[in-house]
Amino acid sequence: MPHLELVALVVRDYDAAIRFFIDVLQFELVEDTPSLTNDGRPKRWVVVRPPGGETGILLARADGDEQARMVGRQFAGRVGMFLGVDDFESAYRRMVSAGVQFVSQPRDESYGRVAVFLDLEGNRWDLLGPDPRR
């Protein structure tokens, strides 16, 4: 059965990205393996994933000027990733304490509680929790 295995996110630095996803978002480091680019230069294959999740994020270090210009702009200023949590208030407080920049205040929508935050590169994410009115 088909499923979405990975989504690539272009980052400036592997280690800073790993720290953000592991320490701040509490993802798991699934893989960090030395690899080579198509033309033989060293790179790493770095995958993080939320605990219990099936789809991972491939943290892909920008390779060249064009990719470097896209870091933090992969979704053209829109929210491009959606992080679902069971306990919105705890996750929100923990992330604020860790220095995550939220660009909207938490609000209730028909699909749940939501606030927009920026990852370490400036990409927009929704933090999504259950609708507290239900």
C-alpha positions, -999 to 999 in steps of 0.1 A, spaced: 0 0 0 15 34 -9 24 58 19 44 90 22 78 79 35 97 112 37 94 149 31 126 169 24 133 201 42 164 221 31 185 234 60 217 253 65 234 229 89 226 193 98 236 195 135 216 227 142 185 212 125 189 179 144 190 198 177 159 218 168 139 188 158 151 166 187 154 190 216 126 215 207 100 196 188 108 163 205 111 143 173 132 111 171 165 109 152 158 80 129 190 80 108 222 100 105 243 83 80 273 95 59 264 96 22 276 110 -11 260 135 -35 254 123 -71 288 138 -81 307 121 -51 309 149 -25 302 140 11 268 146 27 246 130 53 213 112 51 195 127 82 159 117 90 138 128 119 103 118 128 77 125 155 74 96 179 50 70 166 48 88 132 52 71 99 63 100 77 98 114 84 115 146 74 148 143 55 170 172 67 188 181 35 217 205 38 215 232 11 239 223 -18 248 254 -38 236 290 -40 201 282 -54 193 258 -26 208 281 0 184 309 -12 154 286 -6 163 278 30 134 291 51 113 299 20 103 264 8 66 271 12 66 306 -3 57 322 31 28 299 37 24 273 64 39 242 48 41 218 77 15 208 104 26 194 137 -3 177 156 -1 174 194 -24 158 219 -18 185 246 -17 218 228 -11 240 259 18 220 272 35 218 238 29 256 232 44 265 266 74 242 261 81 256 227 78 292 238 102 284 267 126 269 242 127 302 222 104 291 193 90 322 176 52 321 172 38 345 146 2 341 157 -15 337 190 -33 304 197 -68 304 184 -97 279 181 -108 268 147 -133 243 136 -105 217 131 -88 224 165 -65 247 184 -38 263 162 -8 287 164 17 294 136 54 291 145 87 294 126 112 265 125 149 272 129 152 283 92 120 305 92 96 280 75 60 284 88 44 255 107 10 251 123 10 237 158 -23 218 159 -42 205 189 -76 191 195 -105 215 196 -109 224 233 -146 231 228 -154 194 222 
